[in-house]
Structure formats: C-alpha cells, structure tokens
C-alpha cells in the first residue's frame, strides 16, 4: 500500500493566489522525486470544535484559512529517499519565503492500512 505525508497549515486569505502559485510550482518537485499524487485543499467547511479542531491545531487567525494537503508515495522507502532529495533541492523555498507561517504547520507520515478505490 501507499505511504502518505499529511500537512495542515493556516494561510492568510490575502495570500490564496500566492499559495496556489507556490504549491503548483513546488508540488511538481514531489512528483519528480517519486510521489504519485499531491493534493492541496483550501478549507471550505472547517467547523470549530468543542475540544479541538483544525483551526486550533494550526492557530489559524480570523483572516486565515486552513489548508489540508497530502503527498502520496508508492511506499515509505520512496518517500524517505524523495524527502531527502527535496530537503537538499535548491529550488525549495526558505521558511521565510513561503506564503504561510511554516512554524504553525503540522505534518506527519502515515502508513496506509485501508484503501478503498473511488
């Protein structure tokens, strides 16, 4: 089964188009190094929870939207090799050059345990 890297970030609404350009440019690098799919999803229906929620997880401000993203890899070995290449790729932006606050990003790698075709 595939391996998934998941990301949740808060992006200022004023930076939506800048984020789309950023993602369109840099997500191609994931594909170059072995990812099979990259999804960037702008929050549309992200409710406030009673104990926790996506907005609180990334400390989203009133003028920010939550973006949920994932990168699909064929397996963890491909992901590990690909992420090493990405971290050393000179095309990747510095943290301060991103259209969002990277310090509030949450992320993790996930082993697929159930997959249902769509």
N, C-alpha and C positions, 0 to 999 in steps of 0.2 A: 504494500500500500504506500501511498504518497506520504510525504512529510510536509508539514505546514508551518510557516512562520507567520504569526499574527501580530498586528500592531494596532494600537488605538492612540490617537493624537487629538489635540484641540487646535483648530486652525482659525485664525481671525477671519470673520466673514468677508472683510475687505480684501483678504488675500486668496479668495477662492480661485480666481483665474490664474494667479501666480502659482498656487498649489497644483492646479491641473497641468500647467506647463512643466513644473518641476517634476511631478510624478510621470508624466508622459515621456520626459527625457530620461529620467534615471531608472524607471522600471524596465526600460529596454536593456539596461546593463544586467539586471537579474536574469532576463531571458538569454542573454549572451553567455552567461556563466552556468547555465544548466536548468534554470527554473522553467516550468512548463506553463505556468499561468500566474498573472499578477492581477489583483483586484484592488481598486481604490473606491471606497464607498462613502459618499458625503451624507452625514446624518440628516434624516428626513423625519423620523418618528422616534426620537430618543427621549423617553419619559424620565422624569425624576422618580427615583425610588424612595422607599421609606428608610432603608438601611444603607444601601449603596446603589450606584448606577454608573453608567459610562461617563457622564459629565463630571461627577465627583472623582472618578478614578484618575482623570487627567486634569483635574482642577480647571475645567472649562469656565471661562468668563462669560458674561451675558452676551457679549458681541462675538462669541466663538461658536463654531460648530464642531461636533465630534466626527472624526473620520476613522472608519474601521477598514483596515487593509489586511490582505494576506498574500503570501507568496507560496505557491505550490511547487514542490520539488518531487522528482521521481522517488527519492529516498534520502535518508539522513546523510549518507556519505557524500552524495552530490551536493546537498545543502551545505555541509561543512566545508567542502572544497570551494564551492561557489561563494560563500560568505567570506572566506579568506581572501579570495580574489577581489571581491567588492571592497573590502576594507583597505586594500592596497591600491585600488584603482584611482588614478589621479583625477578622473572625471567626477568622482563623488564629491559633493559639496562639504565644506567645513560646517560644523554645527551652527555657527552664526550666520551662514548663508542660506539657511532653509526658511521657507515662508511660514514656519511654525516654531514653537518652543520645544526643541528636542529633549529638554530636560524633563518635560512632563509626559513624554511618550512612555507607554507601557508596551511590552513586547515579550514574546516567548516562542519557543519551538514546540511543536506538538506532533506526536506520533498518531497517525490515523488508526482508529480502531473500528470504525463503521463507515462505510461509504455506500450510498445509495445512488445509482445513476439517475440523472434527471431527464 
